[in-house]
Amino acid sequence: MPSTTFLEKPRASCALGGALATVNALPRAVPILHASPGCGAMTSVSSSGASGYLGSGYCGGNSIPTSSIGEQEVVFGGTDRLAEQMRTTAEIIDADLFAVITGCTAEIVGDDVLAVIRDYNKGPGQPPAILISGAGFKGDSLWGYDAALEALFRNYVEHTTVRIKGHVNIWGVPPAQDVWWYGNLLEIRRLLEGLGLHVNTFFTSRDSLPEIRSAASAELNIVLSPVHGISAAKAFEETHGTPYVLTDLPIGAKATRAFLYELEHLLHLDHALVEGYATQQDALYYHAFNRLADAYSDIDLQRYAIVIGTIDYAHALARFATRELGWIPELVVVTESVATADQSALRKRFEGFLENPDRTVVFETDTSRMAGHLAERWPGPNGSKYHLAFSPAFVLGSRLDRDFAESIGAGHLSVSYPVSNRVVLNRGYAGYNGALSLVEDIYSVVLAGR
Amino acid sequence: MTTLDKSGPPTREERLKACNAFGGTACGLVNGSQGGCLANYSRGFSQSSGCQLMLSMAIAGTIPESITVFHGPSGCGSCLLSMAGLSKTNQASRGNSGNIGTYWFSTNLGEVEVVNGGEARLEATLREVDRRLHPQVIFVACTCVPAIIGDDVDSVVERVQADVKARILPLHCAGFKTKIVATAYDVVYHAMLKYLLQRSDRQPTPVIADPIERLAHEERRKRTVNLLNVASMSRGDEIELKRLIEALGLEVNILPCFATPDRFLLAKDAALSVSICATHDDYFVEHLKELYGVPYLLNTIPIGTTHTRKWLFEIADFFNVRDRAERLVAAEEAEVRQALVPLRGTLQGKRTFVSAGEIRAGAQAILLQEDLGMEVLAVRAHHYDRYGDVLFQDLDPELPVNVGPSQPFEQVNLLKRLRPDIYVGHIGGNVWTARLGIPVLPIFGPSNNYMGYQGIFEVASRLHRVLRNPSYFTTLGETAATPYKRTWFEADPFTYIRNGRGANSGTRLAPATHSAPHASVLNGEGRALP
C-alpha cells in the first residue's frame, strides 16, 4: 500500500501489528518479534482494546517473545540477539509453529534474519519457524495480514499437486482488523459446511495447524475481499497452483444467497443441493427478521445512512442497509488510503445497489473531514422552515465516528475498526446469523431511549 | 546540571543507572542499587514491553488543546485507538471539554521516506495540522524510523515554528534508545521545559499595577504548590490530595497531566513542587529548581498511612505548619482506621503479591501490610533505581523481589510457587496472573483511587469485594491455556537474567548476595522461606 500522505488517526496499526494479530489467531502458533521493545505492546493494545477487547490470546499482548532491539543491536546488528531469543523461546514456550516477525529497526539495520531462521530450523526437535516481514514502513496492518498469510502459504503449507474436490480455503477476513472476524469466519464455515464442503478458515477453534499445512490440496481459494488477501492468494497460486476468486463479504439473506450461488458456479456444485440449502436458510432467516415488521411499520425505522469503514465493510454494510433494511446511504466512506488509480474499480462494486456511487462513495482517511463530505452532498439549512433535513439518520462506522454522528443528531453503531466501546466474543455480522445480530444491534441503539 | 541544551534528555540507564532485570530479595536489591551494580543486567529471553514513545503519551496525550503528530510509520501511536472515549471522559472529569484527545496524526512514513528521509513529510504535516485545527501545542513524537534514518527533526520544528502559531514540541522518544520506558517522562518534560516554559514571554510574577493586588498575588504565590499528577491516577486521587494540602492552608496547581499549556506555565510561579512519584518527576523538579528557583519534595508517595503522613509532614515542614499537619493526620488516621475495621476481617492475613512501578509497588506493599494486615509474598517493580531505596529498605529484607518491565514469564513462575490469595497489579497485562486462577485487583489506572486516606479505604473495599467472590478467576484458572512448557514452572524464575552483556543465557544472577536469597523462593513448596 502506498504511503503518499500523512494520516489523521490511522484506522489501522502497522504491518507488524497486522502480522502479529494474524499469527496470534492461528492455532498453536506463537510470534517472535525481532523489533524494538515496544512494537508488540503498542500494536497489541490497538488490536485488542480497539477490536472489541479481543484479548491477548495464547501468547500475545505483553507475553510476545521479543528480541527487544536496543541501541547495541541497531549499531552492531541484532542477529545474535535474535538467535538467542529463538533458542530460549523454544526452550520455554509450548508451540507448534513460530513466526518471526521483523519490525522497522531490524529491517532498516538489515539483519540477515533468514539466515538465523535457517540455522534455527536445522536444530532437531523444535517447532518450525517461518519469517514474516512486518516493517511498519512497508504497509499498514491490513498489508501485514496479507504478508503473514503469504509467508504461511509459501513456507509452511506443504506442496502437493493433489486437488481434493470439495476442499476450499477461505480468507480475506483479517483477525482484529475485522472486529467481527471470529464470528464471521464461524458463520462462513457453517454455510460452506452446509453445502457439504471441507473448509480451512485458518483462525477459528475448528481449525488446526495440520489442516492448514495441507491447505494446498484445496480446489479453490476464496478471498472475501477485493483487496485484502490478494497477495497471499497470488503467492498461493504461484507456489501451489491453486486458483483463487475474490468476492465480497456477504451480510444478510440476499448477499449470502448470491454468495452460495457463486460457490455453486465456481465449484460445480449440485444446483438442487444449493437451492435447497439456501431456501432452508432463507426461511430460518426471514422467520426471525420479519418480526421487526411491526416496529418498522409503526415507528418508521427507515434511515438515511452514512457508512464508514474499510472497503470490505463499506461495501457490505451499504449493500445490506440499502437492500435489506431499505435505508438510503447518502455517504459511503472508504477509509483505507487507496491510490487514485485504483479507486474507480472499487467504486464500481457499489453499482447495482447505490443510486450514484460516483457521488456517494468517497475515499477519505481523516476522521475530521467526514462532516465536510456530508456537507458537500446534503445542503445545510437554507433559512426556510421547510428545509429537507438529513434526518432521521444513522452512522454505521467506527468508534471514532461517534462524535461526528452526535454532531449531526444521528444514531451510531461501532462496526468497523476501531471498536473500543463494545465487547466482541463470537458475534459476527456475516451471513444469515450475522445479519440478524446486526439488525438487533442497530435497532437496539435506535430504541435505547424507550 | 541542565541538559536542556540537548535535543532530548539522557536515558534513565545513563542518568540513574536504572535496572530492568533483577531477581532476588529486597535487601539484595537495595544493596545492589547502592553499590551501583544493577544496571548491566539483561535477559536472554524477553517479552514485549512498552516503549518510551507509548509512555510519552501518558503526559503528552493528556494536554488539552494539543495535538500529537507521530513521526513514523502508521502503527506508532495506534495504541490511542483503544481510548478515544476514555480520554474524553478523563478530560471531562477535569472540566476540560471540546474535542480534546480526539485528534492525532501520523506522518505515515513509507519505504520512500526510509530511503529519502522523512523531513519533508513532517514539515507538510505540521503546517497542515496547524492550518486545519489551530491547536495551542503540537507534540512531534519521534519514532525509531526517523531516529535511525537520521531526520533532523529539531531543524524542521524550528523552520515550521517560524510560520505557525502553535507551539511545536519535539519528543525524542525512539523506542530502541532505552529499555527503561520511564525515560519517556523526561522526554516530555524536557520538551515542555525547553519549548514552553523557557520560551514563554510570561514573567515569574505578572506585572500588577495595584500595590494591594500585587501584594495579595505574592501572598498567594508563596502558599501555592505544584501538585504533580500522573495519568495513571484518578480525578478522585487529585481531589483527595488537593483536599489534604488545602487543609494545611495552601493552594494547589495540579499539573502536568490534563493541564492546559497556560496552566503549565504557572509551574514556575509556585513556592514548591510536590511530586507523588520520583519515577515520574525527578528530571522536571530538578530543572524547575535550577531554572526558576522552585524547590521540590520528591521523597515519597502518599500511599498508605505511613507514607501519606511522611508526605504531608514534609510539605508542612516546608511551610512551617507542622502542628496543623499533625492535627490533620491524627484525625484522618483515626477516621480511616475506624472505617477499615469492618473490612479487616476479610483482609487480615490474606496473602498478596504486588506488581507496579518501583515507587508505587513499594508503597503499596507497605500499605497492604501495615494498614490492612495482609501478608505480602513478593514485590515486582517495572524497573529500579535509587529512588526506590527509601521504600524497599522498609520491606522485609528477605522478601522476594523481581524487577522487569512486564516479562510475565518470570511473574507466572513466581506466582505458581507463591500462590497468593490475591494479586495487586498496575493495569496492563494482569491477565497472565488471572489465567493462573489468581484473583486480581487492578490498581494504578485512571479510574482507580489509591492515594491519601480515601485511597486506603478504596483499595481495602475493592480487595474486600474481589475476595468475596473470586469465581471468575477460579474458572479462568481451570479453563485458560498457558503458553509455557511444564518444565518452565520447574525452573528458576530468574534463569534468563544475566549480569552484563555477552554472558550466556541461563547464567545465574552473579553476586552471591543476590542468588542465595532468591533460592529461598524456590523451595517448591509454594511458599517463600524467611
Interface residues (C-beta under 8 A of the other chain):
Chain A: P2 S3 T4 T5 F6 L7 E8 K9 P10 R11 A12 S13 C14 A15 L16 G17 V30 L33 S36 P37 G38 C39 G40 A41 M42 T43 S44 V45 S46 S48 G49 A50 G55 S56 Y58 C59 G61 N62 S63 I64 P65 T66 S67 S68 I69 G70 E71 Q72 E73 V74 E84 Q85 R87 T88 T89 E91 I92 I93 D94 A95 G103 C104 T105 I108 V109 A135 G136 F137 K138 D140 S141 S337 T367 S368 R399 L400 R402 D403 P418 S420 N421
Chain B: R43 G44 F45 S46 Q47 S48 S49 G50 C51 Q52 L53 M54 V69 G72 P73 S74 G75 C76 G77 S78 C79 L80 L81 S82 M83 A84 G85 L86 N99 T102 Y103 W104 F105 S106 T107 N108 L109 G110 E111 V112 E113 V114 R121 A124 T125 E128 R132 L133 T143 C144 V145 I148 I149 A174 G175 F176 K177 T178 K179 V181 P405 S406 P408 F409 G428 G429 V431 W432 A481 T482 P483 Y484 K485 T487 W488 A491 Y496 R501 S505
